Amino acid sequence: MIAEAGLAALWLAAALSALQLALAFGLGGEQGRSLPTIRSVALAQGLLTLLAFGALIAVFLNSDMSVLLVAENSHSEKPWLYKFAGAWGNHEGSMLLWVAVLALSGAVVALFEHRLDERTLGATLGAQAALALGFFAFLLFASNPFERLDPAPLDGRGLNPLLQDPGLAFHPPTLYLGYVGLSVAFSLAVGGLVRGNFGPAIARAMRPWVLAAWVLLTLGITAGSYWAYYELGWGGWWFWDPVENASLMPWLAATALLHSVNVLAARGGLRAWTMMLALIAFSMSMVGTFLVRSGILTSVHSFAVDPTRGTFILALLAIYIGGALTLFAFRIAHVKEGSPFEVVSREGGLVANNLILSVILGVVFVGTLYPLLAEALSGEKLSVGPPYFDSVASPMALVLAVLMMIAPQLKWRRDAAPILPRVAPGLLVAVAVLIASVILAPNIGMLPRFGLAIGAGLLPASLLPLFGRSLKRTPLAIWGMAIAHLGVAVAILGMASDSAFTEERLAAARPGETISIGPWLVEFRNVMPVAGPNWTALEAELRASKGSGALVLNPQSRFFPSPPTTTNEAAIDTSWNGQLYAVLGERDEQGRWQLRLWWKPFVTLIWLGGILIALGGALALVGRMVRERRQRIRGEEAFL
């Protein structure tokens, strides 16, 4: 009965989303459109959707094989963590998680948003309900997660072994929270466009959602990058896979939106640009949803193989994004921009930031979708891979980093003072590192060379906004900006170091043989069979040494019986200056084992940078919330 209860909760939530939409845009006259009623409906919808998602988790934990989704994606012998996380490690479950976050976001807006006037808030909740209604329809008519299977099998097929990792419990939910968090920014933009509200108030309502979504997307992408890095045994941290790009595109749009919404909230400027970016950011989330669930991609990331589901999502994308952009086109003439500013100003720097981010977004968008479109029209497969993205997007990313060294030092509206003294610390460091790299590493490529220089220059430049201030009294938002920019610098240094200095060895070795890689000597000892909770494996013993120290690495080749799959489990040793990465391959006819070894200097800076970026965003979010709470309390005390 748990599955039936979950399905009933889904139907009721869908009905309430239709009621919420109708109430927000006209059913029942003025009384029917009253905000308290809409708030109550939104809260009930969120709770019912949460109940449905809880029911799905319950049938997975109980290994209820009479539910088709459980039988196809679980097994009674799986560890409980993978039963729990397996609830969203599939198409239907991931979509239910998506809808649950969407509905709960609407409920949170209904409960806690008191900065907007009633008409704008009502329209916002109506837009959120419209989004939810489409995805409820998709679940109920095309992807029912509670469909029964009769007769029920004795056991299930099991979860994709590549997903049987603790990362499954963290990476997808974090990304979904980020994706769907952008839906609130989208709905606020639609509500503002419908009611003609384009001012700082709507930006202040939008900003915490954009910040939270951006932080979560940053954490999700960072975690996903490291998960793929150690799980797939390929030695890389980013491959420009179309589904990787599907998460990167909303992040790029959210980054531009975050800077734009700050200008609108604080200075009243960039109104049209902010509304447009709010629509685009969620549009990119929808595009990512289409890529992952349409069946047009074959990837460990993608869930669906049924093209009819892709058609359904494509129709939703056309309705929501097409409708929102049409509304924007009709309303843009009524948007009045705020106070003017000159090119050399903080606002000018933020506009340049947004333009470069938009160009990078366009490059990634075209590079991701053009091969799919070309194949659909001509039937010919085209490959757009790392060489295209590295050669086009990476230089623009470095230009953006240079802009980050300059823009935070500029004044609002107009800056007539000399700029060079303010950017001198970062510039001097960048030039010094560039010269040192030419002398000490003359053979590395130009792109990683400039990456090392610009990343090093951005380190001191990111901290300059803190100088001359009382650090105890410095607002958390300023600390957040400095730490996030510092994280960008650290990540750039990690990427450049990995590109410039990584060494790789592919060897066929017998027990007792030694292989050199970077500063390491790796002795191949033996290969032994081992067993895990739901897998068996061949495990190599490698003794790695440099100087007087030594360590043991145990890469594995694992076999999962349900479903039958062989995976490579990399062995990684992390030290302060890099990682030694080992993968065990197959045994050849001469009795030698294939070994693949990497020495990756300072590669961990990539993920440390991602964590710092997210930490900076989180500090800014907390700082904004605390500041607004204090202002509200002061206002209430003044009223009393």
N, C-alpha and C positions, 0 to 999 in steps of 0.2 A: 504493500500500500504506500510505501514511501515514494515510489516513482509516480504513482497516480496523484499523490498530494503535491509533489513538485510540479507536475504538469498542470494541475488545477490552479496552483499559485501563479504559474506563468500566464494562463488564460485570464485570470482575474487582473493581474498586473497590466496585461495588454489592454483590457477593457478600461481600466482606470487611466491609462495613458491616452486613450481616445477621448475619454471624458475630460481629462485635463486640457487637452488640445482644444476641445470644443468650448470649454468654459473660458479659456484664455482669449479666444477670438470670436466670441459672440453668442454662444448658446445661453438662453435663459435671461437675456437682457442684462441690465446693470447688476441686479442681485446675483444672477448666475456667474457674472464675471468677478464677483467680490474676491479679493485676494485671500482672505482666510480660508475660503472653500478650496481655492486652487492649491494653497499650501498644504491643506489636509490631504487632498487627493495625491499630491506629489509624495508626501511622506508615506502614505499607505502603499503607493506603487513601489517605492524603494524597499519597504519592508517585505512585501510579497515576493519581489524579485530575489531578495536576499534569502528568503525561505526556500525558493526554488533551487537556488545554487547550493544551499545547505543540504537539500534533499539529494542532489547529484553527488555531493561528496559522501553522503551516507551510503548510497548504493555502491559506490566504489570501495569504501572501507569495508562494507559487508560482503564484498565479492558476489553481488547479486547478478549471476550470469543470465538471468531471465531478462535483463535489460541489455539490448543490443549493443549499446555503447560500451558497457562494461565488458561484455564478452569479446568485443573486438580490440579492446585497448587495455585489458588487465589480466591478471592471473592470480589465483588464490595463494600461490607461493611467493609472490612478490613481497619485498619489505614494505611495511606500512607507509613509509614516506612516499614511495612511488605509487602506492594505491591512492594516497591523498592527493599528491601533485598530479597523478595521472588523470584526475577529474578534468583538468584543463589542458592535458597534453594531447589533445585531439581536436578535431574540427568543431563538433557540436559543443563540447565542454568549454572550449576557449571562447566560443561565441556567447555562451551563457555567462561566462565571467565578464566579457565585454559589456553585455546588456546589464548585468548586475551593477557594475561600476557606473555605467551611464545613469541608471535609475537612482542609485544612491547619491550620485553627484547632484542630480536634480532635487533630491530630498534635502540635502545639506543646504543648497541654495535657498530652498523654500523656508527652511528653519532659521537660518542665520543671516540672510542678506537683508539689511535694513537701511542701506545707504541710498538705494534707488527709489524713485517715486513709484507709486503703485502700478501705473500704466506700463512703465518700462519693465518692472519686475514681472508683471503678469505676462507680457509678451515674451520675455525671456523664458519663463517656465513653459509657455506654450511651444516655443521653439524646441526646448529640451524634450518635451513630450512628443513632438513630431519625430525627432530623431529616434526616441525609444520605440515609438509605434512601428516604424519601419523595421527595426531589428527584432522586435517581438514577432512581427509577421514572418520574418525570415526564419526564425527559430521554429515557430509553430507550424509553418507550411512547407519548409524546405529542409530543416535541420533539427528535427525533434530529438532532444537529448534523452528523452525518457521512453523511447519506442521499445516495446516489449519484443521478445524473441521466444517463439513457441515451436518446437520444444526447446527448453534451455539446455545448452551444452554442459557437459560435466565440468569443464574449465574453459578459461578464456585463452585468446591468442597471445596475450602479453603486450607490454608496452615496447615501443621501439627502443632497443638497447641504447642508442645514442642519446635518448632522453632520460635514461635511468641514471640520473645524477642529481645531487642536491641542488644544482643550478636550476632545475625545473621548478623547484619550489619558490624560487626568488625571481628569476629572470622574466618569465612571461607575465606574472602579475604586476611586476614593477613597470614593465613597458605598457601594459594595458591601462594601468592607473594614469600613466603619462598621456597615452593616446586619448583616453576618454576625458581626462581633465581638460584637454583642449576643446572638448565639446561644449564646456561651459563658456569658454571665451567665444566660441562660435555663436552660441545661443544669446549671449549678452550683446554681441555685435548685431545679430538679427533683431533682437528686442530694441536696441538703440536705433537701428535703421527704420524699423516699423513705426516707432513713436517719435522719431526725430530728435533723439537724445544722443549727442555725439561729444559731450563735454567731459571734463575731468572726473565727474562722479562715476561715470560708467567705466572709466579707466581704473579708478580706485577699486571698483568692484571686481574688475577683470584681473588686476595685477596679482593677487594671491593665488588665483587659479593658474595663471600662466607660470608663475614662479614655481609652484608645487609641481605642475606637469613637467616643467623643464628639468627640475631636480630629479624627478623620477625617471624621465627619459634618459638623462645623463647616467644615472645609476644602472638602469636597465641595459643600455648600450655597453657600458663599461663591463658589467658582469657578463653579458652575452659574448663580448669579445674574448674575455679570459676563458669562459667556458669552452668556446670553440677552439681556442688556442691549445688547451690541455686535453680536450676530449677527442678531437679529430686526428691528432697526431700528425699534423701537417706543418707545424713549426711557424705558422703565421698568425697574426692577430687581426687581420682584416683582408678580405679578398674581393671586396666590391661585389659580393653576391647580390642579386636583385632583392633578396629579402633582407639582407643587411642594409641595403640602400632604403628599403621601405621603412626602417626605423630611423635612419639618418635624416631623411627628408623632413619629417615632422620636427625633428630636433633643430634643424637649420631654420625652419620657419618660426619655431617657437623662440629661438635665440633672437631673431630679428624682431619678433613681436614683443619680447621682453624689454628690449631697449626702447622700442617705439612707445609702448604703453607707459613707460616711466616718464617720457617726455610729455605725453598727454596728461598724465596724472599730476605732474609737478609744474609744467609750464603752459599747459593748454594747447600745445602744438601737435602737428602730425596727426590730425584727426582722421582724415580720409585714409592715410597710410595705415594707421592702427586698425581701422575697421577692415580694410582689405587684408592685412596680415592675419587678423583673427579668423577670417574666412579661409584663407589659404592654409593656415596651420592645421586646422581640422580636416581640410580637403586632403592634405597629405596623409593624414591618418586613415582616411577613407581609401585612398589609393593603395596604401599599404595593406589594408584589409582585403581589398580586391586581389592584390598580387598573391597574398598568402592563401586565400580561400577560393580562388577561382578555378584552380586546376591547371592554369597555364604554365606554372613553374613546377619543376621537379627538384625538390630540395628537402633536407631534413627539417627546415623551418616550416615548410608548407604542409597543410593538413588535408585540403580537399582535392579530389580528383574528378569531381562531378561538374562538368561545364555549366549545367543548369543553375547551380548555386552561384557560379561566377556571374551569370546573366542577371540573377536576382540582385546581387550586390552592385553590379554595374548600373542597374536601373535605380537603385537607391542613391548611388553616387550622383547620377545624372539629375535626379529629382532634388536632392538636398543642395548639392553644390551649384547646379545650374540655377535653381530657384534663388539661392542666396546671392549669387553674382548678378542675377537679373535685378533683384531688389536693390543691390548696391548701385547698379547702373542707373536706376531710376531715382535713387535718393542722393547720389553723390553731388548733384547740383545744389542741394540744400545744406551741404556740410560747409560750415564756416571755419576756416583755419584760425589758429590762435595768433599770438603776437609774432610778428616777423622776426627773423634772425638772419645774421650774415653767414657767409660760407665758413669763415674762420671763427668758429664758436663750438661749444659743446654740442649744440643741436646739429650743426653742420657735420661734426664728426660722427654723430649717431646716424645721420642720414647716409653718410658714406658707408658706415658699417652695415646698414640695412641693404644698401645697394649691392655691396660685395657678397653678402650672405645670399641675397636673392639670385645673383648670377651663379654662385656655387650651386644653389638649389636647382636652378635651371639646367646646369651642366649634368648634375646627378639625375635629374628627372628625365632628360632626353636620353642620356646614356643607358638608363634602366629600361625605359619603355620603347625606345625606337626599335631595338631588335625584335621585341615582341610584336610590334605593329608591322614591321617589315615581313616577319614570318607569316603573320595572319593574312597579309595582302598578296605576297608572292610565293609563299611556301618555302622560301629559302631561309636557312638558319644563319644568322649573323652573330658574331661574337664581339661584344664590347666589354673588355675586361680591364684589369689594372693599368695597362699602359695608357689607355685613354684617360682614365680618371686621374692617374698620377701626374700625367703631363699637363692636364687642363685644370683640374680642381686644386691640386696641391700648390702650384704657384700663387693662385688667388688666395688660398688660405694663409700663405706667408705674407702676402700684402695686407691681409686683414690683421695679422699679428703685428705688423709694423704700425698700422693705424691704432691698434690697442695701446701701443707705446705712447702715442701722441694725444689721442682724443680725451682721455681722463684728465689731462693737464690743462685743457682749455676751459675758458669761462663761458657762462651761459650768454646767449644772444649775440655778444660781440666781444672779440678778444683782440685788442690792438697791441698788446705787449709782445715783445720778442719771444718766440717759441723755443728757439734753439737752447737757451740755458736750462729750460725746464725738461727737455728731453735728452740733455747731454749725458746723464749717467747711463741710461740704457744704450744710447748711441755709441759711447766709448767702449762699453763692454762688448757690444756686438762687433765693432770693428776689431777689437783686440782678439776675440775668438776667431773671427774670420781669418785674420793674419796667421794666428797660431795653427789653424787647421790646414792652411796652405803649406806651412813649413813642416808640420808634424805628420800630416796625412795627405800628401799630394795626390793620391790616386783615387780618392772618393769622388762621387758625383757632385755636380753643382747643386742639385736640389737638397741633398742632405747637408752639404756644406753650409748653404744659406740657412737651412733649418737650425743647425747648431748655433750659428751666429745670432739669428733673430730670437731663438728661444732663450739663449743666454742673455741677450739684451732686454728681453721682456721681464726677466726675473727682477732686476732692480726697478724697472719702470712700473711694474704692477704694484709695488709697495710705496711709490712716491706719494699717492694720495693720503697716506697715513702720516707722512712727515709734517712737522709743524703743528700737529694736533696733540691735544691731551688724549692719550690712548684710552684712558678709562672713560672719557666722555665722548669718544668718537662713536657715532651711531653704528649699530650693527649692520646697517645697509652698506655703509662705507667699508667696513671690515669684510663684508660678504663680497663686494665688488673686487677688493684687493686680493682676497684669497682665491676667488674664481679665476681672475686673470693670472694669478700665480700658477694655478693649476693648468691653465692653457700653456704657459711657458714650460712647465715640467713635462707635460704630455708631448709638446713639440720636440723637446730635447730627447725624450725616449724614442719617439718615432724616427728622428734623424739618426740617433745612435744605432738603432736596430738596422736601418737601411745602410748606414755607412760601414759598420764594423762587424756585422754578423758573419760568422764562419760556419760552413756546412760540410760534413763528411758523410758520404755513402760508402759503406764498406761491407765486404763479405768476410766474416771472421770465424775462426774455430776457437774453441775453449783454450785459453792460455795466451792468445794473441793480444797485442796492445795497439791502440789507435790514438794518434795525437789529434787534438782539436783545440785551437786557441791556446790558452795556458795549461790545458789539462792533458794528462795521459790516462786513457781509459782502457783498463784490462777487462777482456771478456772472460768471465769465469766459467759459467755453465748455464743451462736452461733446465728448469724443473717444472713439473706439473703442479698446479695449485687449484683449489676450489673455493668458490665464494657462495653467497646465499642462494643465487639463482644462475650461476655461471661456473664454467671451468676455464682454466687458462694455462698457457705456457708462459713462465716467468723467467726472464733472464736476470742474471746477477752480474752487474758491472761494478768494478772497483775503479773509481776516478780519483786521481791525485794530482796535486800541484804543490811544489815545495815539500813541506813536511806533513801537510794535512792530507787526509784521505776520507772518502765517503763511498757509500754503496747506493747504486741506483737499480731499481727493479722494474723495467718496462715489461708490459704484458701484452700478449695476444689472446683476447678473451673470446669464448664461444658461449652464446646464449641459446638455449634450446627452444625458447618460446618468446617470440618467433625466432627461427634459426638464423642467427646473425653472428658474424665475426667482427670484432672491433679491435683497434689498437689503443692501448692505454699508455700514454707517454709517462716517463719518469722525469721529474724536473727537480733540480736542486737550485735553490735561490740563494745568492750571496749579495753583498752590498753593491757589487759592481756588475751584476748580470745573472744570467741563468744558463745552466748546462741542461740541455734538453735531449732526451734519448728515446728512440722508438725501435721496437723489435719487429722485424719483418719475418719472411718465410725462410725455410731451410731449403737450400738448393741440392742438386743431385750429388755434389761433392761433399756434402755434409757440413757446409758452411752456412752460417746464419746471416741474414741481411740486417745490418744495423745502420740506423740513420741518426747522426749526432749533429747538434747545433751548439755553438757558443754564441750567446746573444747579449753583448754588453749593454747594460743599463736599460734593457727592455722593460723592466718593471716600472720605470718612470711613466710609461704610457698609462697604466692603470692607477698609479698613484696620482697622476695628474687628473684623471677622471674623477677620483674620489674628492680631490681638493676642489674641483669645479662644482661638484654637487654640494660639498660642505659650504662653499661660499654662497651658493644659491639658498641653502637652508638657513644660513645666518641672516641673509637679507630678508627672507620670508618671516622669520621670527621677529626680526627688528621692526619690520613694517607692521606686523600684527600688534606687537607691544605698543608701538607708537600710536596706532589708531585707537587702541583700547584706552590709553591714557587721555587722548584727545576727547574721546567719547565721555569718559568719566568727568573730565573738566567741564565739558559742555553741560552734562547733567547737573553738576554742582552749581554751575553758574545759573542754570534755569531755576534751581530750587532757591 
